[in-house]
Amino acid sequence: MDSGGLASLSVCFFIIELMWSIMSEFEFTTERLIIREYRRSDLDDYIAVTSQPEIYETTYGIPKNYTKKYGKRYFRLIRENIRNMRALEFGMFLRENGRYLGNVGLINISILHNHADISYYIDKNFKNMGFTTEAAREMLNFAFLNMGFEKISGICMCTNPASRRVMEKIGMIHEGTLRNELLKDGVYYDLDRLSILKNEYFTDSKS
């Protein structure tokens, strides 16, 4: 292995150690939210939100008829994803009373190419209140300021303009539309892809 490969490997190990240290104590707050790692006691609230038909209909990665068995498996998968450098996903909770609102995180992490995708969804009863944008903005801060990623992307169904608006509000720009990219319940859907680069993020932060 050449020196460049060794250097890249060293960076990978450093980031792995960093992520594990973050997850052992991970929690930060926004004006109205607490974003933190999941606990076993969150499972029932997580299932109640994630199993909402509206979430299935507007996302491309959540299975239909979401069950408690699947939720338990997902909670275990969170740790596996961190250990294997695939994803960082967290719960978002109201600061005032601790109510679980939804999920936010970074998925499809590529250490080799130094980028990830942002992901989120929220309880149908708390839509159009700015919570998702607030959480997504904090996750973007974390991605660039703490993790040092070069690029953060996001994908949403074209039939879900609210999700695209969240990404646009946090500074992401439209890269293109993936035509007939998703087959869901026998129907093909287009997906919108948006992204923001690190230098664009810091430029926007200064303006």
C-alpha positions in Angstrom: 0.0 0.0 0.0 1.3 3.4 -0.9 1.7 6.4 1.5 -1.5 7.9 0.2 -3.4 4.8 1.0 -2.0 4.5 4.5 -2.9 8.2 5.1 -6.5 7.5 4.0 -6.6 4.5 6.2 -5.4 6.5 9.2 -8.0 9.1 8.6 -10.7 6.4 8.5 -9.6 4.9 11.8 -9.5 8.3 13.4 -13.1 9.1 12.2 -14.3 5.7 13.5 -12.8 6.4 16.9 -14.3 9.9 16.8 -17.8 8.6 16.0 -17.7 6.1 18.7 -16.6 8.7 21.3 -19.4 11.0 20.1 -22.1 8.3 20.3 -21.1 7.4 23.9 -22.3 10.9 24.9 -24.0 12.2 21.9 -26.7 14.9 22.6 -27.2 18.4 21.5 -29.9 20.9 21.6 -31.5 23.5 19.3 -34.0 26.2 20.2 -36.8 23.7 20.6 -35.3 20.3 20.2 -33.0 17.7 21.7 -31.3 15.4 19.2 -29.8 12.3 20.8 -29.1 8.7 20.3 -31.9 6.2 20.8 -32.6 4.4 24.0 -34.5 1.2 24.6 -37.2 3.2 26.3 -37.8 5.1 23.1 -39.0 2.1 21.1 -42.7 2.4 21.6 -42.8 6.1 20.7 -40.5 5.4 17.7 -42.9 2.7 16.4 -45.9 4.9 16.9 -44.4 7.6 14.7 -42.6 5.4 12.1 -45.6 3.2 11.5 -47.8 6.2 10.4 -49.0 5.6 6.9 -48.1 9.2 5.9 -44.4 8.5 6.6 -44.4 5.4 4.5 -46.1 7.3 1.7 -43.6 10.1 1.6 -40.3 8.3 2.1 -38.4 5.8 0.0 -36.6 3.7 2.7 -39.2 2.8 5.3 -41.1 -0.5 4.9 -44.8 -0.7 4.8 -46.7 -2.0 7.9 -43.8 -1.1 10.3 -43.9 -3.5 13.2 -42.3 -3.6 16.7 -40.1 -6.5 15.7 -38.7 -4.4 12.8 -38.2 -1.5 15.2 -36.2 -3.6 17.6 -34.0 -4.8 14.8 -33.6 -1.2 13.6 -32.3 -0.1 17.0 -29.7 -2.9 16.9 -28.8 -1.9 13.3 -28.1 1.7 14.4 -25.0 0.5 16.4 -23.9 -1.8 13.6 -24.1 1.0 11.1 -21.9 3.2 13.3 -19.4 0.5 13.8 -19.3 -0.2 10.0 -19.3 3.5 9.2 -22.6 3.4 7.2 -24.9 5.8 9.1 -25.5 8.0 12.1 -29.2 8.2 13.0 -30.8 9.9 16.0 -34.1 10.7 17.5 -35.4 14.2 17.8 -37.4 15.2 20.9 -39.2 18.3 22.1 -37.1 20.2 24.7 -40.1 21.2 26.7 -41.5 17.7 27.4 -39.3 15.1 25.8 -41.9 14.0 23.3 -40.5 12.0 20.4 -41.0 13.7 17.1 -39.1 11.7 14.5 -35.7 10.7 13.1 -32.8 12.7 11.7 -29.3 11.6 10.7 -26.6 11.0 8.2 -26.8 7.9 6.0 -24.9 6.3 3.2 -21.7 7.6 4.7 -18.6 7.3 2.5 -15.3 7.7 4.3 -13.5 7.1 1.0 -15.2 10.0 -0.7 -15.9 12.0 2.4 -19.6 12.6 2.0 -23.0 11.4 3.3 -26.7 11.8 2.8 -29.1 13.6 5.2 -32.2 11.8 6.2 -35.2 12.8 8.3 -38.9 12.3 8.9 -41.4 13.7 11.5 -44.6 12.8 13.2 -47.6 13.9 11.0 -49.0 15.9 14.0 -45.9 18.1 14.0 -45.5 18.9 10.3 -45.3 22.5 9.0 -44.0 23.8 12.4 -40.3 24.1 11.4 -39.1 21.3 13.5 -37.7 19.2 10.6 -35.8 22.2 9.2 -34.4 23.0 12.7 -33.2 19.4 13.1 -31.8 19.1 9.6 -29.9 22.4 10.0 -28.3 21.1 13.2 -27.4 17.9 11.5 -25.8 19.8 8.7 -23.8 21.8 11.3 -22.6 18.5 12.8 -21.7 17.1 9.4 -19.5 20.0 8.4 -18.2 21.4 11.7 -17.6 18.2 13.6 -17.3 15.4 11.0 -15.6 17.5 8.4 -17.5 16.1 5.4 -16.9 17.6 2.0 -20.5 17.2 0.7 -23.9 16.4 2.1 -26.6 15.2 -0.3 -30.3 14.5 0.1 -32.9 12.6 -1.9 -36.7 12.9 -1.7 -39.6 11.7 -3.7 -40.8 14.3 -6.2 -44.3 13.8 -4.7 -43.0 15.1 -1.4 -42.3 18.8 -2.0 -42.2 19.5 1.8 -39.0 17.4 2.1 -37.4 19.3 -0.8 -38.3 22.6 0.9 -36.5 21.5 4.0 -33.3 20.9 2.1 -33.6 24.2 0.2 -34.1 26.1 3.5 -30.8 24.7 4.8 -28.9 25.8 1.7 -28.9 22.7 -0.5 -29.3 23.1 -4.2 -31.0 20.9 -6.8 -28.6 18.6 -8.6 -31.1 16.8 -10.8 -34.1 14.5 -10.9 -33.7 10.7 -11.0 -36.4 9.5 -13.3 -38.4 6.4 -12.4 -35.7 5.7 -9.8 -38.0 4.2 -7.1 -40.5 1.4 -7.5 -43.0 1.5 -4.7 -46.2 -0.5 -4.6 -46.1 -1.2 -8.3 -45.6 2.5 -9.2 -42.4 4.2 -10.4 -41.5 7.5 -8.8 -39.0 10.2 -9.7 -36.6 11.3 -7.0 -35.1 14.8 -6.5 -31.4 15.0 -5.5 -30.1 18.1 -3.7 -26.7 18.8 -2.1 -24.4 21.3 -0.4 -20.6 21.5 -0.4 -18.5 22.4 2.6 -17.3 25.7 1.1 -20.9 26.7 0.2 -22.0 25.9 3.8 -19.3 28.1 5.3 -19.9 30.9 2.8 -23.6 30.8 3.6 -22.8 30.9 7.3 -20.8 34.0 7.0 -23.4 35.9 4.9 
